Amino acid sequence: MEDEEYLTHLEKAVPAILERFKPELVLYQAGADPYKEDQLGDLRLTIDGLRQRDVLVFGECKKRGVPVAACVGGGYAANTDDTVTIHVNTCLAAIECFG
């Protein structure tokens, strides 16, 4: 699965989940394993697709006034700089949304 298909599913699923469960806090595991260059993951997301994922999750939580605790994890890209970029982008998306 690549960016467009993944993000289309996520755009439907995240709001539906937040509406159904009405959480007081979201624990967001923002993993890097879906990256297309990850050696263990099976998804084909780009670095930008993962950034869009983060923006979507943080944005939907903010709309509803739900605080988010994000954890970065995983990431087994052959180029370690890619994994670092993915995790930094998660932090930047959180700052942009909530900062």
PyRosetta script that sets phi, psi and omega in degrees:
from pyrosetta import init, pose_from_sequence

init()
pose = pose_from_sequence("MEDEEYLTHLEKAVPAILERFKPELVLYQAGADPYKEDQLGDLRLTIDGLRQRDVLVFGECKKRGVPVAACVGGGYAANTDDTVTIHVNTCLAAIECFG")
pose.set_psi(1, 134.5)
pose.set_omega(1, -179.9)
pose.set_phi(2, -107.3)
pose.set_psi(2, -178.6)
pose.set_omega(2, -172.3)
pose.set_phi(3, -48.6)
pose.set_psi(3, -56.4)
pose.set_omega(3, -171.0)
pose.set_phi(4, -59.2)
pose.set_psi(4, -48.7)
pose.set_omega(4, -179.5)
pose.set_phi(5, -64.9)
pose.set_psi(5, -44.8)
pose.set_omega(5, 179.9)
pose.set_phi(6, -59.6)
pose.set_psi(6, -49.5)
pose.set_omega(6, -177.4)
pose.set_phi(7, -67.1)
pose.set_psi(7, -33.1)
pose.set_omega(7, 176.5)
pose.set_phi(8, -62.3)
pose.set_psi(8, -44.8)
pose.set_omega(8, 177.4)
pose.set_phi(9, -64.6)
pose.set_psi(9, -42.5)
pose.set_omega(9, -178.2)
pose.set_phi(10, -64.9)
pose.set_psi(10, -38.7)
pose.set_omega(10, 179.5)
pose.set_phi(11, -61.1)
pose.set_psi(11, -27.8)
pose.set_omega(11, 177.3)
pose.set_phi(12, -87.6)
pose.set_psi(12, -42.3)
pose.set_omega(12, -172.1)
pose.set_phi(13, -72.3)
pose.set_psi(13, -44.9)
pose.set_omega(13, -174.4)
pose.set_phi(14, -61.8)
pose.set_psi(14, -51.8)
pose.set_omega(14, 178.0)
pose.set_phi(15, -60.2)
pose.set_psi(15, -38.8)
pose.set_omega(15, 179.8)
pose.set_phi(16, -63.7)
pose.set_psi(16, -41.9)
pose.set_omega(16, 179.5)
pose.set_phi(17, -66.1)
pose.set_psi(17, -44.2)
pose.set_omega(17, -179.7)
pose.set_phi(18, -65.0)
pose.set_psi(18, -38.0)
pose.set_omega(18, 178.3)
pose.set_phi(19, -68.3)
pose.set_psi(19, -41.2)
pose.set_omega(19, -176.5)
pose.set_phi(20, -69.5)
pose.set_psi(20, -45.0)
pose.set_omega(20, -172.7)
pose.set_phi(21, -96.0)
pose.set_psi(21, -18.4)
pose.set_omega(21, 178.0)
pose.set_phi(22, 45.1)
pose.set_psi(22, 60.5)
pose.set_omega(22, -177.2)
pose.set_phi(23, -69.0)
pose.set_psi(23, 153.5)
pose.set_omega(23, 173.8)
pose.set_phi(24, -89.9)
pose.set_psi(24, -16.8)
pose.set_omega(24, 179.6)
pose.set_phi(25, -155.4)
pose.set_psi(25, 139.3)
pose.set_omega(25, 174.5)
pose.set_phi(26, -110.3)
pose.set_psi(26, 126.8)
pose.set_omega(26, 171.7)
pose.set_phi(27, -98.2)
pose.set_psi(27, 112.1)
pose.set_omega(27, -172.3)
pose.set_phi(28, -108.3)
pose.set_psi(28, 110.5)
pose.set_omega(28, 175.8)
pose.set_phi(29, -87.4)
pose.set_psi(29, 97.5)
pose.set_omega(29, -175.3)
pose.set_phi(30, -91.5)
pose.set_psi(30, 74.2)
pose.set_omega(30, -175.5)
pose.set_phi(31, -76.1)
pose.set_psi(31, 156.0)
pose.set_omega(31, 177.9)
pose.set_phi(32, -99.2)
pose.set_psi(32, -0.9)
pose.set_omega(32, -177.3)
pose.set_phi(33, -61.7)
pose.set_psi(33, -27.8)
pose.set_omega(33, 178.7)
pose.set_phi(34, -71.0)
pose.set_psi(34, -5.6)
pose.set_omega(34, -178.7)
pose.set_phi(35, -61.1)
pose.set_psi(35, 138.4)
pose.set_omega(35, -175.1)
pose.set_phi(36, -62.3)
pose.set_psi(36, -23.6)
pose.set_omega(36, 179.8)
pose.set_phi(37, -97.8)
pose.set_psi(37, 7.0)
pose.set_omega(37, 178.6)
pose.set_phi(38, -69.7)
pose.set_psi(38, 138.4)
pose.set_omega(38, -176.3)
pose.set_phi(39, -80.1)
pose.set_psi(39, -14.9)
pose.set_omega(39, -177.5)
pose.set_phi(40, -114.1)
pose.set_psi(40, -28.6)
pose.set_omega(40, -176.7)
pose.set_phi(41, -75.9)
pose.set_psi(41, 160.6)
pose.set_omega(41, -178.7)
pose.set_phi(42, -110.3)
pose.set_psi(42, -0.7)
pose.set_omega(42, 178.9)
pose.set_phi(43, -91.0)
pose.set_psi(43, 171.5)
pose.set_omega(43, -173.4)
pose.set_phi(44, -128.0)
pose.set_psi(44, 40.6)
pose.set_omega(44, -177.9)
pose.set_phi(45, -78.8)
pose.set_psi(45, 148.5)
pose.set_omega(45, 175.8)
pose.set_phi(46, -88.0)
pose.set_psi(46, 171.4)
pose.set_omega(46, 175.4)
pose.set_phi(47, -61.1)
pose.set_psi(47, -41.6)
pose.set_omega(47, 178.4)
pose.set_phi(48, -66.5)
pose.set_psi(48, -37.8)
pose.set_omega(48, 177.0)
pose.set_phi(49, -61.6)
pose.set_psi(49, -39.3)
pose.set_omega(49, 177.0)
pose.set_phi(50, -68.0)
pose.set_psi(50, -36.2)
pose.set_omega(50, 176.1)
pose.set_phi(51, -63.9)
pose.set_psi(51, -43.0)
pose.set_omega(51, 178.2)
pose.set_phi(52, -62.9)
pose.set_psi(52, -37.2)
pose.set_omega(52, 175.2)
pose.set_phi(53, -57.2)
pose.set_psi(53, -48.6)
pose.set_omega(53, -178.6)
pose.set_phi(54, -63.1)
pose.set_psi(54, -45.2)
pose.set_omega(54, 179.3)
pose.set_phi(55, -59.2)
pose.set_psi(55, -42.0)
pose.set_omega(55, -179.6)
pose.set_phi(56, -64.0)
pose.set_psi(56, -49.2)
pose.set_omega(56, -178.4)
pose.set_phi(57, -62.3)
pose.set_psi(57, -49.3)
pose.set_omega(57, -180.0)
pose.set_phi(58, -62.6)
pose.set_psi(58, -42.0)
pose.set_omega(58, -178.5)
pose.set_phi(59, -63.6)
pose.set_psi(59, -42.5)
pose.set_omega(59, 179.5)
pose.set_phi(60, -66.2)
pose.set_psi(60, -36.8)
pose.set_omega(60, 177.2)
pose.set_phi(61, -67.5)
pose.set_psi(61, -43.5)
pose.set_omega(61, -179.4)
pose.set_phi(62, -62.0)
pose.set_psi(62, -42.0)
pose.set_omega(62, 178.3)
pose.set_phi(63, -53.4)
pose.set_psi(63, -33.9)
pose.set_omega(63, -175.6)
pose.set_phi(64, -99.3)
pose.set_psi(64, 1.9)
pose.set_omega(64, 179.9)
pose.set_phi(65, 69.9)
pose.set_psi(65, 28.0)
pose.set_omega(65, -178.2)
pose.set_phi(66, -99.2)
pose.set_psi(66, 121.9)
pose.set_omega(66, 177.1)
pose.set_phi(67, -68.6)
pose.set_psi(67, 153.1)
pose.set_omega(67, -177.4)
pose.set_phi(68, -127.5)
pose.set_psi(68, 132.2)
pose.set_omega(68, 169.3)
pose.set_phi(69, -108.9)
pose.set_psi(69, 111.9)
pose.set_omega(69, -177.3)
pose.set_phi(70, -102.0)
pose.set_psi(70, 138.5)
pose.set_omega(70, 174.4)
pose.set_phi(71, -122.0)
pose.set_psi(71, 133.5)
pose.set_omega(71, 173.9)
pose.set_phi(72, -90.1)
pose.set_psi(72, 152.2)
pose.set_omega(72, -178.7)
pose.set_phi(73, -165.6)
pose.set_psi(73, 163.0)
pose.set_omega(73, 176.4)
pose.set_phi(74, 64.9)
pose.set_psi(74, -167.9)
pose.set_omega(74, 179.9)
pose.set_phi(75, 106.6)
pose.set_psi(75, 102.6)
pose.set_omega(75, -177.8)
pose.set_phi(76, -128.0)
pose.set_psi(76, 41.8)
pose.set_omega(76, 178.1)
pose.set_phi(77, -69.1)
pose.set_psi(77, 147.1)
pose.set_omega(77, 177.7)
pose.set_phi(78, -59.9)
pose.set_psi(78, -35.6)
pose.set_omega(78, 177.2)
pose.set_phi(79, -96.2)
pose.set_psi(79, 104.6)
pose.set_omega(79, -177.7)
pose.set_phi(80, -57.7)
pose.set_psi(80, -30.9)
pose.set_omega(80, 178.4)
pose.set_phi(81, -58.9)
pose.set_psi(81, -34.3)
pose.set_omega(81, 177.9)
pose.set_phi(82, -64.1)
pose.set_psi(82, -44.3)
pose.set_omega(82, 179.0)
pose.set_phi(83, -62.6)
pose.set_psi(83, -43.4)
pose.set_omega(83, 177.8)
pose.set_phi(84, -61.1)
pose.set_psi(84, -43.8)
pose.set_omega(84, 179.3)
pose.set_phi(85, -60.3)
pose.set_psi(85, -43.0)
pose.set_omega(85, 179.6)
pose.set_phi(86, -60.7)
pose.set_psi(86, -46.1)
pose.set_omega(86, -178.9)
pose.set_phi(87, -68.3)
pose.set_psi(87, -39.9)
pose.set_omega(87, 176.8)
pose.set_phi(88, -63.3)
pose.set_psi(88, -41.1)
pose.set_omega(88, 178.3)
pose.set_phi(89, -60.6)
pose.set_psi(89, -35.8)
pose.set_omega(89, 176.3)
pose.set_phi(90, -62.0)
pose.set_psi(90, -45.5)
pose.set_omega(90, 178.9)
pose.set_phi(91, -62.9)
pose.set_psi(91, -43.0)
pose.set_omega(91, 179.2)
pose.set_phi(92, -64.6)
pose.set_psi(92, -39.4)
pose.set_omega(92, 177.9)
pose.set_phi(93, -63.0)
pose.set_psi(93, -39.2)
pose.set_omega(93, 178.1)
pose.set_phi(94, -65.4)
pose.set_psi(94, -43.0)
pose.set_omega(94, 179.1)
pose.set_phi(95, -63.7)
pose.set_psi(95, -43.9)
pose.set_omega(95, 179.2)
pose.set_phi(96, -61.8)
pose.set_psi(96, -37.2)
pose.set_omega(96, -176.9)
pose.set_phi(97, -79.8)
pose.set_psi(97, -44.4)
pose.set_omega(97, -171.5)
pose.set_phi(98, -110.8)
pose.set_psi(98, -10.7)
pose.set_omega(98, -173.8)
pose.set_phi(99, -73.3)
pose.dump_pdb("model.pdb")
